[in-house]
């Protein structure tokens, strides 16, 4: 379980911060579900958008290595 933030805390996920976003990606390259991240629904949506932007700009891979 990752649980890094409180549910009520305002969080901004920056698509350029690949190190932080990589914590929410599993070994297959998929975004971790809410149950594992411990984020609220709104934060999970913001996280997904940030990861998708980073992937589109080639900052993160779309699939896992290997």
Helices and strands as residue ranges (DSSP letters): H 18-22, H 34-37, H 41-56
